[in-house]
């Protein structure tokens, strides 16, 4: 069973639209949700959480969220990039407020997470570093039996060591708690470490939805001396660089040249975005 299925999600704004977005998050998988600023990632997450009204169907663990919103939200844990509780509140006060919304709140599990993350409830929100705020948010999200974590730019602003620790925590949670994760981020190196699958959104549409390894194995970066050479090779998303021109080449392309190099997730995003904007 998939943890999350999004089908034909559509939302229209005056200057932007989600256009029949469909994807799924497999049970026990970490799926990265990527795309440029304004691509629609936050609108998708808000729609899943029922914070904005959108057309389409959202199914969580086999149940339509529109018919089972309260029950399903007990199974979802949300962690954003900012922790917006009052800075002077003690963590114990935050926990009491949060726990009141979840009948399945498990105080023992929460205490264990605080111990694991080295967090004291006597501290105030303002006394936590950005990394500790994220850990505290995770402790809250995981202590009411959440089986689907939705993460919206959680590592934004964290230093490399904190991001590394966060990624280690995610992997451990998937392995030990068997949670599923939808992880929206601009930091593709984090996804390269931990993601099983990737959903790439551009201008409100899905450009790629597949296993991460499959996506990175699909392309190479072709390096060309002239624009004509790049066009003759049918390179995707051609752009000028210091050494000439670059563009994506399908790995099974007959135009693959000897200068082709491995494409990173950033490379793939950049060149697919260029190609999509030129359509």
C-alpha positions in Angstrom: 0.0 0.0 0.0 1.2 3.5 -0.8 1.4 5.9 2.2 0.2 8.8 0.0 -1.4 9.1 -3.4 -2.1 12.4 -5.0 -4.3 12.3 -8.1 -5.0 15.2 -10.5 -4.4 17.9 -7.9 -5.5 21.2 -9.5 -5.5 24.6 -7.9 -5.8 27.9 -9.8 -4.5 31.3 -8.7 -4.5 34.5 -10.7 -0.8 34.0 -11.7 -0.2 30.3 -11.1 -1.9 27.0 -11.4 -1.3 23.4 -10.2 -2.1 21.4 -13.3 -3.4 17.9 -12.6 -0.5 16.9 -10.4 -0.3 13.2 -9.6 2.3 11.2 -7.7 2.6 8.7 -4.9 4.8 8.0 -1.9 5.5 4.4 -1.3 5.1 2.9 2.2 8.5 3.1 4.0 10.1 5.3 1.3 11.6 8.8 1.4 10.3 10.8 -1.6 12.0 14.1 -2.4 9.7 16.9 -3.7 11.9 19.3 -5.7 11.5 22.3 -8.0 12.3 26.0 -8.3 10.8 28.7 -6.1 7.2 29.1 -7.2 7.0 25.7 -8.8 4.1 24.7 -6.6 5.7 22.6 -3.8 4.2 24.5 -0.9 0.8 24.6 -2.6 0.9 20.8 -2.9 1.8 20.4 0.7 -0.9 22.8 1.9 -3.4 20.9 -0.3 -2.4 17.6 1.2 -2.8 19.0 4.7 -6.1 20.5 3.7 -4.9 24.0 4.4 -6.0 25.2 1.0 -8.9 23.9 -1.1 -7.9 22.2 -4.3 -9.6 19.8 -6.8 -8.3 16.3 -7.0 -8.0 13.3 -4.8 -5.6 12.7 -1.9 -5.4 9.3 -0.4 -3.4 8.5 2.8 -2.9 4.9 3.7 -5.9 3.9 1.5 -8.3 6.5 2.8 -9.6 9.6 1.0 -8.6 12.5 3.2 -11.7 14.5 2.3 -13.9 11.9 4.0 -11.5 11.0 6.9 -9.6 14.3 7.5 -9.5 14.1 11.4 -8.5 10.5 11.5 -5.9 10.8 8.8 -4.3 13.9 10.3 -3.6 11.8 13.4 -1.3 9.7 11.2 0.5 12.7 9.6 3.4 14.6 11.2 4.4 18.0 9.7 7.8 19.7 10.1 8.5 23.0 8.4 11.7 25.0 8.1 10.6 27.5 10.7 9.4 26.9 14.3 6.8 29.6 14.9 5.8 29.1 18.5 6.2 32.1 20.8 9.9 32.4 21.5 9.4 32.9 25.3 7.3 29.8 25.7 9.0 26.9 27.5 9.1 23.6 25.6 6.9 22.0 28.2 4.1 24.5 27.4 4.5 23.9 23.7 4.2 20.2 24.2 1.1 20.5 26.3 -0.6 22.6 23.6 0.5 20.2 20.9 -0.4 16.9 22.7 -3.9 18.1 23.4 -4.8 17.7 19.7 -3.7 14.0 19.6 -5.6 11.3 21.6 -2.8 8.8 20.7 -0.1 11.0 22.2 2.6 8.8 23.7 4.4 10.6 26.5 7.0 7.8 27.0 7.9 8.0 23.3 8.2 11.8 23.5 10.5 11.6 26.5 12.7 9.1 24.7 13.0 11.4 21.7 13.9 14.3 24.0 16.6 12.1 25.6 17.9 10.9 22.2 18.0 14.5 20.9 19.4 15.9 24.1 16.6 18.4 24.6 15.5 19.8 27.9 11.8 20.8 28.3 12.8 23.6 30.7 14.4 25.6 27.9 12.5 28.3 26.0 12.0 28.2 22.3 14.3 31.2 21.8 17.1 29.3 23.5 17.1 26.5 20.9 19.4 26.6 17.8 17.8 26.1 14.4 18.9 22.5 14.4 17.4 21.8 17.9 14.2 23.4 16.8 13.9 21.0 14.0 14.7 18.1 16.4 12.0 19.3 18.8 9.5 19.6 16.0 10.3 16.0 15.0 9.9 14.8 18.6 6.4 16.4 18.6 5.5 15.0 15.2 6.6 11.4 16.0 5.0 11.1 19.5 1.4 10.8 18.4 1.9 7.8 16.1 2.6 9.6 12.9 3.3 7.2 10.0 3.6 9.8 7.3 6.0 12.7 7.8 5.6 15.8 5.5 8.7 18.0 5.6 8.7 21.4 4.1 12.2 22.8 3.7 13.2 21.5 7.2 17.0 21.8 6.6 16.8 25.3 5.2 19.3 27.5 7.1 21.0 24.6 8.9 24.7 24.2 8.8 26.2 21.1 7.0 26.8 19.2 10.2 23.2 19.8 11.4 21.9 18.7 8.0 24.0 15.6 8.1 22.6 14.7 11.5 19.0 15.4 10.3 19.5 13.1 7.4 20.8 10.4 9.7 17.8 10.8 11.9 15.4 10.4 8.9 17.1 7.2 7.8 16.9 5.8 11.3 13.2 6.7 11.6 12.4 5.0 8.3 14.3 1.9 9.3 13.1 1.7 12.9 9.7 3.3 12.9 8.8 2.3 9.3 7.5 5.8 8.6 7.1 7.3 5.1 8.4 10.7 4.2 7.6 13.4 1.7 10.6 15.8 1.9 10.4 19.1 0.1 13.8 20.8 -0.2 16.1 22.9 -2.4 19.2 21.1 -1.0 19.5 18.3 -3.4 22.6 16.9 -1.7 20.4 15.9 1.2 18.1 14.0 -1.1 21.0 12.3 -2.8 21.9 10.8 0.6 18.5 9.6 1.8 15.8 9.7 -0.9 14.4 6.6 -2.6 12.3 8.5 -5.1 12.0 12.0 -6.5 9.1 14.1 -7.7 10.2 17.1 -9.8 7.6 19.9 -10.1 8.0 22.8 -12.7 5.4 25.5 -13.1 2.7 23.5 -11.4 3.3 20.3 -13.4 5.1 17.0 -12.7 8.2 16.7 -15.0 9.6 13.6 -13.3 8.2 11.0 -10.8 10.5 8.0 -10.4 13.2 6.4 -8.2 16.1 8.8 -7.7 18.6 6.3 -9.0 16.5 5.9 -12.2 16.4 9.6 -12.8 20.2 10.2 -12.3 21.0 7.1 -14.4 18.8 8.5 -17.3 21.0 11.5 -18.2 24.6 12.6 -18.7 25.8 16.1 -19.2 27.0 16.7 -22.7 29.8 19.2 -23.2 30.1 21.0 -26.6 32.4 23.5 -28.2 29.6 25.2 -30.2 25.8 25.8 -29.9 25.4 24.0 -33.3 27.1 20.9 -31.9 24.7 20.9 -28.9 21.7 21.3 -31.1 22.8 18.6 -33.5 23.1 16.2 -30.5 19.5 17.2 -29.5 20.9 18.1 -26.0 18.1 19.1 -23.5 18.1 22.5 -21.9 21.2 23.8 -23.6 23.0 26.6 -21.8 26.2 28.6 -22.3 29.1 27.8 -19.9 32.7 29.0 -19.6 34.0 26.1 -21.7 31.3 26.3 -24.4 27.8 24.8 -24.1 26.2 22.1 -21.9 23.0 20.1 -22.1 21.4 16.9 -20.9 21.8 13.8 -23.1 19.9 10.6 -22.6 22.3 7.9 -21.7 21.0 5.7 -24.6 21.5 8.6 -27.0 23.6 7.9 -30.1 24.8 11.5 -29.7 26.6 10.7 -26.4 30.0 12.3 -26.7 33.3 11.4 -25.1 33.2 14.6 -23.0 29.9 13.7 -21.4 30.0 13.5 -17.6 27.8 12.3 -14.8 24.7 14.5 -14.2 23.9 15.5 -10.6 20.4 16.1 -9.5 21.1 19.9 -9.6 22.2 19.5 -13.3 19.1 17.6 -14.2 16.8 20.2 -12.5 18.6 23.1 -14.2 18.5 21.7 -17.7 15.0 20.3 -17.5 13.8 23.7 -16.2 15.5 25.5 -19.1 13.9 23.1 -21.6 10.5 23.4 -20.0 10.6 27.3 -20.1 11.5 27.2 -23.8 8.4 25.2 -24.8 
